[in-house]
Amino acid sequence: MLEALYDMKNLSAKNRLNLSSLQKFGAEKKYTKNRVLIETGDDSDYLFYLKSGYVRVYVISREGKELTLQVLRQTAIFPLISAFSGKPNIYAFETLTNATVQKIPKKIALDFIKANPDLYYEIMKLVIKYLDVISRVLIDSSLSNRNAPQQLASAILYLTRYFSMNNHNGEKVLSFPITHRILGSLAGLARETTSRELSLLMKSKVIEIKKHNLIIKNLKQLEEQSLSHLSLGQAQ
């Protein structure tokens, strides 16, 4: 499944300082949730440094179907691939929550990064890793023989792994609200299918959803479903 990419928290102290210095060339902007920051085909003149909130990266097929490739969190920088390659941007970026970003003019940002070899090397590693993940996601979505319950369980496990916290009962709770539409686009499923499978998960007390807040009630069973060829409904 996807990994948390573009996360700069693991950089060396020197490179974190370099990133902090880079921010002074930009202006802070605040956005509400569900705001498209960059559309497919939009060659932005800026790089965005995500200071708070969550942003999803997605593509839209010729049939109009959305496929979410990644969820970005604090310290992410985007869009790096088009910025460094010089090729047209093919990804869209949308806020999942209220978000604060630092908008840095692309030319200034690229010149700064290229002038700091250690930082440039770390960012290039992330770009290459991201391209590899995108390839895997697209191949998985087109060639996978997994059924809908497996796909949805895997998507929820990804979110749980990287974007959850424990509540007072020791249960995993997603750190931001999520809709059926976004879950479906992450799993590569239609919204109707996603809603049906979520209902089965809630009926079996594997998950609970309160005001778009996703709570994992039975992590072990969710992990088993991601590997099982039977849906919860078929297993009963």
Order of alpha helices (4+ residues) and beta strands (2+ residues): alpha-beta-beta-beta-beta-beta-beta-alpha-beta-beta-alpha-alpha-alpha-beta-beta-alpha-alpha-beta-beta-alpha-alpha
